[in-house]
Amino acid sequence: MSQPQADPALSLGAGVPAHIASYNDTAEDLPEGALHALFAAQAARTPQAVALVREDRSLTYRELDGAANALAHRLVAEGVRPGDAVGLLFDRSFAYVITVLAVLKSGGVYVPLDPRQPDERLSWILDSTGATLLVTDRPGTETGFAGDLPALRLDDRSATAGAAPTGPAITVHPDQPLYMMFTSGSSGTPKGVVNTHRNVVELALDPGFGAAAHERVLAYSPLPFDSSTYELWVPLLRGGLAVVLSAPNVDIGELAEAITRHQVTAAYFTTALFDAMAGEAIDALKQLREIWTGGDVLSATALQRALDHCPDTTFVHVYGPTEATVFCSYQVFTPEVRTLDRLHLGVPMANTAMYVLDGELRHTAPGEAGELYVAGPHLAQGYGRLPALTAERFTADPYGPSGSRMYRTGDLAAWNEHGEIVFLGRADQQVKLRGNRIELGEIETVLVRHPSIAQAAVIVREDRPGDKRLVAYAVPAEAGVLDAAELLRHAAEQLVEYMVPSAV
């Protein structure tokens, strides 16, 4: 994997309207370094503080760092070299967090795999990344998709069995890749977004996260979802702790119970989950100091209900694609703000700029729709082994320092009369469904691979308010017969569960 130079510090140049320059005045001097090095420094400052909690067990910062050091030496002995991709197939556990740190300490790049995905898709991801090792808590009977790839099997007991005072003597630059996470791709195959150490550090140490509020963060997101980045590294680079929920699927009651039992202070919920929590577990939300929510259009009704019922809780409405490292802007409702006047994309995070541009890359006037672009050190390195797509979506930033880039989000937006950016929709076929990012073209491509299908189209239908579902429409091949059940089985063999249409 290539290692480009860092984006220069954010500094908007000439030709930027005053209100846009003011909106993007986000410069902050944040710490630099490889993520694992910053974590080790935190562990040295607070060695006895609890870093991870899972059910009735806990790990201190010293224990977590020591176990990761020992495993990193083992990974190097297994052949992991700087820049190598390492596949990780785990349920949420101590072993997973230890392995992530160990991969980074060995100079590697971790690729989280979702055990709910079909074997064909998992095999494709390992092949496309050139992974040199699979680390997993699964028995060999569940990892046949990895073929002849070497596998290292760990559980919490074996992962914490060893300890070492230091990791391998490997220098990792902040602009080296840290992880590759896969999102839906319009070409019919998923695309891997490569995020760097700098990207994640900029996110985790952003001043927008109150240190006291993020003292105890709920870690329950599926590991291949970028929200897991927030759940681990916002607390762990600040001396807080992550409350790890290990069950593969967690329902609203279990989330509410965990918040109460572990005295959780902050959590992120997709908008769909937030809506459900506001309706069914509002008392649990009341116990949190801060709640971050995003990933789709937020229900104003649900947010106002939460504002009314939780007078001391800060609510943060966030925006950000995976390519901008989880979040890149936020709108804050503090305990002093309990009235929802309007929803917008908030203000950019530290060292981040956001533009609304027309087809000629000119700034749009207030009220005029344009495409939203994001610039600054949150931007991912690009798409793994897809240079043409990377060049298309990550372009030169004409309003930033020489050599800087911006990301073309595909989201339509406009400036409102208050100098805020509001979201208007998508400029392409991408949709968000229950917090999951989906390219409808990928589903359509899979469907037409079935020999009985000539054409297919997929849409999101909302026959009942708030109940969005994927529905496929298919035209049989000449003399073919459309078997809806067979077509759905075909889709389920190649697509992750949330991308399989509910009906044909």
C-alpha positions in Angstrom: 0.0 0.0 0.0 1.3 3.4 -0.9 2.1 6.0 1.7 1.3 9.6 0.4 2.5 12.7 2.1 0.3 14.3 4.7 -2.2 17.0 3.6 -0.7 20.5 4.5 -2.3 22.3 7.4 -5.7 23.6 6.6 -5.5 27.2 5.3 -8.1 28.5 2.9 -6.7 30.6 0.1 -7.9 33.5 -1.9 -11.3 33.4 -3.7 -13.1 31.9 -0.7 -16.2 34.0 0.3 -16.0 35.4 3.8 -18.9 33.4 5.3 -17.3 30.2 4.0 -13.9 31.1 5.3 -15.5 31.8 8.7 -17.4 28.6 8.7 -14.2 26.7 7.9 -12.0 28.4 10.5 -11.2 25.2 12.3 -7.5 25.1 12.8 -6.4 23.2 15.9 -2.9 22.1 17.0 -3.6 18.4 17.7 -1.0 15.7 18.7 0.7 13.7 15.9 1.9 10.2 15.8 1.1 6.6 15.1 -2.1 5.6 16.9 -0.5 2.8 18.9 2.3 5.1 20.0 -0.1 7.6 21.3 -2.0 4.8 23.1 1.3 3.5 24.6 2.0 7.1 25.9 -1.5 7.2 27.5 -0.9 3.8 29.0 2.4 5.1 30.5 0.5 8.0 32.1 -2.4 6.0 33.5 -1.2 2.3 33.7 -3.7 1.3 36.4 -6.7 2.9 34.9 -9.3 0.6 33.4 -9.2 0.6 29.6 -11.7 -2.1 28.7 -14.8 -3.6 30.5 -16.6 -6.7 29.2 -19.3 -8.2 31.3 -17.6 -8.8 34.7 -14.0 -8.6 33.5 -11.7 -5.6 32.9 -8.3 -4.8 31.5 -6.1 -1.9 32.6 -4.1 0.2 30.2 -0.9 -1.5 31.3 -2.5 -5.0 30.7 -3.9 -4.0 27.3 -0.6 -2.4 26.1 1.5 -5.3 27.4 -0.7 -8.0 25.8 -0.6 -6.1 22.5 3.2 -5.8 22.6 3.5 -9.6 23.1 1.1 -10.3 20.3 2.9 -7.9 18.0 6.1 -9.8 18.4 4.3 -13.0 17.6 2.7 -11.4 14.5 6.2 -10.4 13.2 7.4 -14.0 13.9 4.4 -15.2 11.8 5.7 -13.1 8.9 3.7 -9.8 9.1 5.7 -7.0 7.7 5.1 -3.2 7.6 2.3 -2.4 5.2 0.9 -6.0 5.2 -2.9 -6.4 5.4 -4.1 -8.7 8.2 -7.7 -9.9 8.2 -9.5 -9.9 11.5 -12.6 -12.0 12.1 -13.8 -11.6 15.7 -16.9 -10.9 17.8 -16.4 -7.9 20.0 -13.9 -8.9 22.7 -10.7 -8.1 24.5 -8.9 -10.3 22.0 -10.1 -8.1 19.1 -8.9 -4.8 20.7 -5.5 -6.4 21.6 -5.2 -7.8 18.0 -5.9 -4.4 16.5 -3.2 -2.8 18.6 -0.8 -5.6 17.9 -1.3 -5.4 14.1 -0.5 -1.6 14.3 2.6 -2.2 16.4 3.8 -4.7 13.8 3.4 -2.1 11.1 0.5 -3.8 9.6 -2.9 -2.7 8.3 -6.0 -4.4 9.8 -9.0 -5.4 7.7 -12.1 -6.2 9.9 -14.3 -8.9 8.5 -18.0 -9.3 9.2 -18.9 -12.9 10.2 -22.5 -12.2 9.0 -21.2 -11.7 5.4 -21.3 -14.6 2.9 -18.1 -16.6 2.6 -17.7 -15.6 -1.1 -17.6 -11.9 -0.1 -15.1 -12.5 2.8 -12.9 -14.5 0.4 -13.0 -11.7 -2.1 -12.0 -9.1 0.5 -9.0 -11.2 1.7 -7.9 -11.7 -1.9 -8.4 -8.0 -2.9 -6.3 -6.7 0.0 -3.5 -9.2 -0.4 -3.9 -10.2 3.2 -0.9 -12.3 4.6 -2.6 -13.6 7.7 -6.0 -14.1 9.2 -6.4 -13.6 13.0 -9.7 -14.9 14.4 -11.6 -16.4 17.3 -13.4 -18.8 15.0 -12.5 -22.5 14.6 -11.2 -23.8 11.4 -14.6 -25.1 10.4 -15.8 -21.5 10.1 -12.9 -20.1 8.1 -12.9 -22.2 5.0 -13.3 -19.0 2.9 -9.7 -18.1 3.8 -8.4 -21.0 1.7 -4.7 -21.6 2.3 -4.1 -18.2 4.1 -2.3 -18.8 7.4 -4.6 -18.3 10.4 -3.8 -17.4 14.0 -6.6 -18.3 16.5 -7.1 -16.3 19.6 -9.6 -15.9 22.4 -9.6 -13.6 25.4 -7.6 -16.0 27.5 -4.8 -16.7 24.9 -4.7 -13.0 23.8 -4.1 -11.8 27.4 -1.7 -14.7 28.3 1.5 -12.9 27.4 2.9 -9.4 28.1 5.9 -7.5 26.9 7.2 -4.0 28.0 7.6 -2.8 24.4 6.5 -3.8 21.0 8.7 -4.5 17.9 11.1 -1.7 17.0 9.2 -0.6 13.9 8.7 3.0 13.0 5.2 3.8 11.7 4.6 7.2 10.1 1.2 8.9 10.8 0.4 8.8 7.1 0.7 5.0 6.8 -2.5 3.0 6.5 -4.1 1.9 9.7 -7.2 0.0 8.4 -9.2 -0.8 5.3 -13.0 -1.0 5.7 -15.2 -2.0 2.9 -18.3 -0.2 1.7 -20.8 -0.9 -1.0 -19.6 -0.3 -4.5 -21.6 0.7 -7.6 -19.5 -1.5 -9.9 -20.9 -4.6 -8.3 -18.1 -5.3 -5.8 -17.4 -3.6 -2.5 -14.6 -1.0 -2.3 -12.0 -0.8 0.5 -11.5 2.6 2.1 -7.9 3.0 3.4 -7.7 5.2 6.5 -4.4 6.3 8.0 -3.1 6.8 11.6 -3.4 10.5 11.1 -7.0 10.2 10.1 -8.0 8.3 13.2 -5.9 10.4 15.6 -7.4 13.6 14.2 -10.9 12.1 14.9 -10.2 10.7 18.3 -8.5 13.8 19.7 -10.9 16.3 18.2 -11.9 18.9 20.8 -15.6 18.3 20.1 -15.5 15.2 22.2 -15.7 16.3 25.8 -13.2 14.3 27.9 -15.5 14.0 30.9 -18.5 13.1 28.7 -16.5 10.3 27.0 -15.1 8.8 30.1 -17.1 5.5 29.6 -18.1 4.8 26.0 -20.4 2.0 24.8 -18.6 -0.2 22.2 -21.2 -2.3 20.5 -21.0 -1.5 16.7 -20.1 -4.3 14.3 -16.3 -4.2 13.9 -16.3 -3.5 10.1 -18.4 -0.4 10.7 -16.5 2.8 11.0 -18.4 3.8 14.2 -16.4 1.2 16.0 -13.4 3.5 15.4 -15.1 6.2 17.5 -16.2 3.7 20.2 -12.6 2.5 20.8 -10.2 5.3 20.1 -12.1 8.4 21.5 -12.0 6.9 25.0 -8.7 5.0 24.7 -6.6 7.9 23.5 -8.0 10.1 26.3 -7.6 7.8 29.4 -11.3 6.7 29.4 -12.7 3.2 29.0 -14.7 1.3 26.4 -17.6 -0.9 27.6 -17.5 -3.8 25.2 -20.7 -5.7 24.4 -19.7 -9.0 23.0 -23.0 -10.4 21.7 -23.0 -10.4 17.9 -26.5 -8.8 17.9 -27.6 -6.5 20.6 -31.2 -5.4 21.1 -32.6 -2.2 22.6 -33.2 -3.8 26.0 -29.6 -5.0 26.2 -28.2 -1.6 25.2 -30.3 0.0 27.9 -29.2 -2.5 30.5 -25.6 -2.1 29.6 -25.8 1.7 29.8 -27.2 1.4 33.3 -25.1 -1.4 34.6 -21.8 0.0 33.4 -22.6 3.7 34.0 -21.9 4.5 30.4 -21.4 8.3 29.8 -21.4 8.5 26.0 -22.6 6.5 23.0 -23.2 6.7 19.3 -26.4 5.5 17.7 -27.4 5.4 14.1 -30.4 7.5 13.5 -32.7 4.5 13.1 -31.5 3.1 16.4 -31.7 6.5 18.1 -35.3 6.8 16.9 -36.0 3.4 18.5 -34.2 4.2 21.7 -36.1 7.5 22.0 -39.3 5.6 21.7 -38.5 2.5 23.8 -35.6 3.2 26.1 -35.8 7.0 26.8 -34.9 6.6 30.4 -31.6 4.9 29.5 -30.7 7.8 27.2 -31.3 10.2 30.2 -28.4 8.5 32.0 -25.9 9.5 29.3 -23.9 12.8 29.3 -23.5 12.8 25.5 -25.3 11.1 22.7 -23.9 11.2 19.1 -26.2 10.2 16.3 -26.0 10.2 12.5 -25.8 8.0 9.4 -29.1 9.0 7.9 -31.9 11.6 8.0 -32.6 12.2 11.7 -36.2 12.2 13.0 -37.0 15.7 14.3 -39.8 14.2 16.4 -37.5 11.6 18.1 -34.8 14.2 18.8 -37.3 16.7 20.3 -38.7 13.9 22.5 -35.2 13.2 23.7 -34.4 16.8 24.3 -37.6 17.2 26.4 -37.0 14.0 28.4 -33.2 14.3 29.0 -32.6 17.8 30.2 -29.0 17.3 31.2 -27.8 15.3 28.2 -26.0 16.8 25.3 -27.1 15.6 21.9 -24.8 15.8 18.8 -26.2 15.3 15.3 -23.2 14.2 13.2 -22.4 13.9 9.5 -19.6 12.1 7.8 -18.8 9.4 5.2 -16.2 6.6 5.8 -13.9 8.4 3.4 -13.8 11.3 5.9 -13.1 9.0 8.9 -16.4 8.5 10.6 -17.5 12.1 11.3 -16.5 15.4 9.8 -19.1 17.8 11.2 -21.5 18.1 14.0 -24.5 20.1 15.3 -24.7 20.3 19.1 -27.7 20.6 21.4 -26.4 21.4 24.9 -28.5 21.3 28.0 -29.1 25.0 27.4 -30.6 24.3 23.9 -33.7 22.2 24.3 -35.7 23.5 21.2 -35.1 22.0 17.8 -35.4 25.0 15.4 -33.7 23.3 12.4 -31.4 20.4 11.5 -28.2 21.0 9.5 -24.7 19.6 9.2 -23.4 21.6 12.0 -19.8 22.9 12.0 -16.7 21.1 10.6 -14.5 19.2 13.0 -11.0 20.4 13.8 -8.7 21.1 10.8 -11.6 20.3 8.4 -13.2 22.3 5.6 -16.5 21.7 3.8 -17.6 23.3 0.6 -20.8 23.3 -1.5 -19.6 23.5 -5.1 -21.3 23.6 -8.6 -20.2 21.5 -11.6 -17.3 24.0 -12.2 -16.1 23.7 -8.6 -17.3 27.2 -7.8 -18.9 28.1 -4.5 -22.7 28.1 -4.6 -24.8 31.0 -3.4 -27.0 30.6 -0.3 -30.0 28.5 -1.2 -28.4 27.1 -4.4 -27.9 23.3 -4.4 -24.5 21.9 -5.1 -22.3 18.9 -4.3 -20.7 18.7 -0.8 -16.9 18.4 -0.7 -14.8 17.7 2.4 -11.1 18.7 2.9 -8.5 18.3 5.5 -6.6 15.5 7.4 -9.8 13.5 8.0 -9.6 12.4 4.4 -8.8 8.8 3.8 -5.8 7.8 1.7 -8.2 6.5 -0.9 -9.6 3.2 -2.2 -7.3 0.2 -1.9 -6.0 -0.9 -5.3 -8.5 1.3 -7.1 -6.4 4.3 -8.4 -8.9 5.4 -11.0 -11.8 5.6 -8.5 -9.5 7.3 -5.9 -8.6 9.9 -8.5 -12.2 10.5 -9.3 -13.4 11.0 -5.8 -10.3 12.5 -4.1 -9.5 15.5 -6.1 -7.2 18.5 -5.8 -8.5 21.2 -3.5 -8.5 24.5 -5.3 -9.3 26.4 -2.1 -6.7 24.9 0.1 -2.9 24.9 0.3 -0.9 23.5 -2.6 -1.0 19.7 -2.7 -4.1 19.4 -0.5 -7.1 17.3 -1.5 -10.9 17.3 -1.1 -13.4 14.4 -1.2 -16.4 14.5 -3.5 -19.1 13.1 -1.2 -21.9 12.7 -3.8 -24.3 14.4 -1.3 -26.3 17.4 -2.4 -26.4 20.3 0.0 -27.0 24.1 0.2 -26.1 27.0 2.4 -29.1 28.3 4.4 -29.7 31.9 5.4 -28.0 31.3 8.8 -24.7 30.3 7.2 -25.2 26.6 7.8 -25.0 23.7 5.3 -28.1 21.6 5.0 -28.4 18.1 3.4 -30.6 17.8 0.4 -30.1 14.2 -0.8 -27.9 12.2 -3.1 -26.6 12.9 -6.5 -26.3 9.2 -7.3 -27.7 5.8 -6.5 -26.2 5.5 -3.0 -28.7 5.2 -0.1 -28.5 4.9 3.6 -30.7 2.2 5.2 -30.7 1.8 9.0 -27.3 3.4 9.1 -25.8 1.2 6.4 -24.4 2.7 3.2 -25.6 0.9 0.1 -24.9 1.3 -3.6 -28.1 0.1 -5.3 -26.0 -0.7 -8.4 -24.0 -3.3 -6.5 -27.2 -5.2 -5.7 -28.5 -4.9 -9.2 -25.2 -6.2 -10.6 -25.4 -9.3 -8.3 -29.0 -10.0 -9.3 -28.4 -9.9 -13.1 -25.6 -12.4 -12.7 -28.3 -15.0 -12.1 -28.8 -16.8 -15.5 -32.6 -16.4 -15.4 -32.5 -12.6 -15.1 -32.1 -10.1 -18.0 -32.6 -6.9 -16.1 -33.0 -5.7 -12.5 -33.6 -2.5 -10.6 -33.6 -1.9 -6.8 -35.2 0.9 -4.9 -35.9 1.9 -1.3 -39.6 1.8 -0.6 -41.3 3.4 2.5 -44.8 2.0 2.4 -45.2 2.8 6.1 -43.6 6.0 7.5 -40.2 5.1 9.0 -40.2 1.6 7.6 -37.7 1.7 4.7 -37.1 -1.6 2.8 -35.1 -2.6 -0.3 -37.3 -4.0 -3.1 -36.0 -5.5 -6.3 -37.7 -5.5 -9.7 -36.5 -8.1 -12.2 -37.2 -9.0 -15.8 -36.6 -12.7 -16.7 -34.2 -13.7 -19.5 -35.8 -14.8 -22.7 -37.8 -18.0 -22.1 -36.8 -17.8 -18.4 -39.0 -18.1 -15.4 -38.6 -15.7 -12.5 -38.3 -17.5 -9.2 -38.3 -14.8 -6.5 -37.2 -17.2 -3.7 -34.3 -18.5 -5.8 -33.2 -15.0 -6.7 -33.2 -13.9 -3.0 -31.1 -17.0 -2.1 -28.7 -16.0 -4.9 -28.4 -12.5 -3.5 -27.9 -13.8 0.0 -25.0 -15.9 -1.1 -23.1 -12.9 -2.3 -24.3 -9.9 -0.4 -24.2 -8.9 3.2 -27.6 -9.4 5.0 -28.6 -5.7 5.0 -28.2 -5.5 1.2 -30.5 -8.4 0.4 -33.9 -7.1 -0.9 -36.9 -7.9 1.2 -39.0 -8.8 -1.9 -38.8 -9.2 -5.6 
